[in-house]
Amino acid sequence: MEAGLKRPSLVQRVYDRCMEWIQTPAGIWALFFIAVAESSFFPIPPDVFLIALCIAAPKKSFRYAAICAIGSVVGGVIGYGLGLGFMDTLGMRILDWYGLQEKYGVVQDLYRRYDAWAVGAAGFTPLPYKLFTITAGAFKIDFATFFFVSLVARSARFFLVAGLIYRFGAPVQYFIRRYFNILSIVFLILLIGGFILVKTLL
């Protein structure tokens, strides 16, 4: 290796390999399994791979978004199972790997306040979704609510990305990357507002 050149990090090497898979005929399956893995232990959000596929075939954008959402929810269920049955072993190891153990108590407090609705914030925003799926199982959050909120939040996130690319094409990827946090905050406000409204009406 030439002097001054750094060896790519493990995450970068994994990312490069996944991008290679995405560009093969098995790209749809690669997207699905990346989405599954990201919800429970994988470090790279599936959005970057979803964007790559949508740009390559804009007319299939919503199909890719559906596959990504289904895979992510399946991964969330796996994460829930890890937290429910293996929190003291596998669950804690995964959180420790990402330096998220100190957030464990914070998430527990969020679940006490908002129950499974807290998953919606993590499902759409850049918050580490795996932290919420694993801890949801550990705290024995109602599974049906967890599943429903995960499905809505993850679908909203991926269909938003797919819809923007379908409508505006490849240039919108820069807008998504630059303003996704703002879009996430808007969604989070709407989510909390909806939660308050439901609590008020019921």
Secondary structure, DSSP 8 states (H G I E B T S, - for coil): --TT-----HHHHHHHHHHHHHTSTTHHHHHHHHHHHHTTT-SS-THHHHHHHHHH-GGGHHHHHHHHHHHHHHHHHHHHHHHHHHIIIIIHHHHHHTT-GGGHHHHHHHHHHHTTHHHHHHHHSSS-HHHHHHHHHHTT--HHHHHHHHHHHHHHHHHHHHHHHHHH-TTHHHHHHHHHHHHHHHHHHHHHHHHHHHHHH-
